[in-house]
Amino acid sequence: NKIHFDYKKHENDHLAATFCGSTIPAPFISSGNFLTVQFVSDLTLEREGFNATYTFVDMPCGGTYNATWTPQNTSSPYVSNQSVPLSTCTWVIEAPPHQQVKITVWALQLHAQDCAQNYLEVQDLPEGDERVHFCGRNLTALPEFYSSTSTAMVVFKSEVLNSNSRVSFTYQIADCNRQYNRAFGNLKSPGWPDNYNDNLDCTIILTAPQNHAITLFFHSFDIEDSSNCAHDFLEVRNGSSRNSPLLGKYCGTLQPNPIFSQNNELYLQFKSNNIISSHGYEIIWASSPSGCGGTLYGDSGSFTSPGYPSTYPNNTHCEWTLITPAGRPVTVSFYFISIDDPGDCVQNYLILYNGPNATSPSSGPYCGAVSTANTFRFPLVILKS
Ligand SMILES: [Ca+2]
């Protein structure tokens, strides 16, 4: 028979402690304004159980807040000439159903570089696709965070709270505009997997690291079909503005071919008119210095060699690392390969590794022309020509 003390709002959050026997547990302080206590007993032996008292305490920071369309600020308290020992502050930011939360961290100082004791973490609740973790020395790049669910959680952990250890951020309901400064991610139409709304005009700007080129792979696509895509459409431009060269304008249900950018920026615009909506889109994007490959992140997706369905160029070296959010094994299926090689797969080949790098056990190399369904549980895929 045991008691769980749990500062969680949803399954899979933080289990704080489990107790049984007759030793009285020490007082427990939650990190936010919620605490779940679970009492479980089995089929045998009955005892008195437990009694407990609870009260609130003034915490230095954290709590549950409702996001509004107007940005609101919150901070850890400013402590000027003393140090307050601190463990964790947790903010839970809730948006209305079917909306997302936008978090903008505009100041972050950490007491020490020990990443286990001093960090800022922002993630979806319950745990979804999005999670960012800041610690150590490099705190200059603080990208905006958009939740994929209607709730975001901000955790600030620090050994002490003082003028050199603090965080300030803004939270609000996210509109459909996005600006991502990172190497890879997923894009879903607003409301996904439900239909998108009418009268949307959303701008999405992808900025990968310098010298990277971006690839967009369309995983699902269903936008109201109309002549010249005049009603609803997704436009992709090679650059960072509305005036950048147009790479494609898409609508209907035909899945667009992958898009290979020429530099590290892509500008997407998604527009819907005032009548008829569809399912929308799900896009996986990756980037790398070689113009192909990169990290592919998500529950499921698809990817191709560079230029596909045209031919790949000579001197290709692409490495894709496949990561699933829950850390489950990755399954890769090939329906078609056409890689020209004299036959020994030494110069031109596709190879898979069952681990994070090329020292892991491999499958392949493969070359030639094959059109059978081959399935692998390997997360690293390399194409060389
Ligand atoms: Ca429409």
Residues whose N, C-alpha, C, O or C-beta is under 5 A from the ligand:
A	BS01	CA	E224 H231 D232 S272 N273 I275 I276 S277
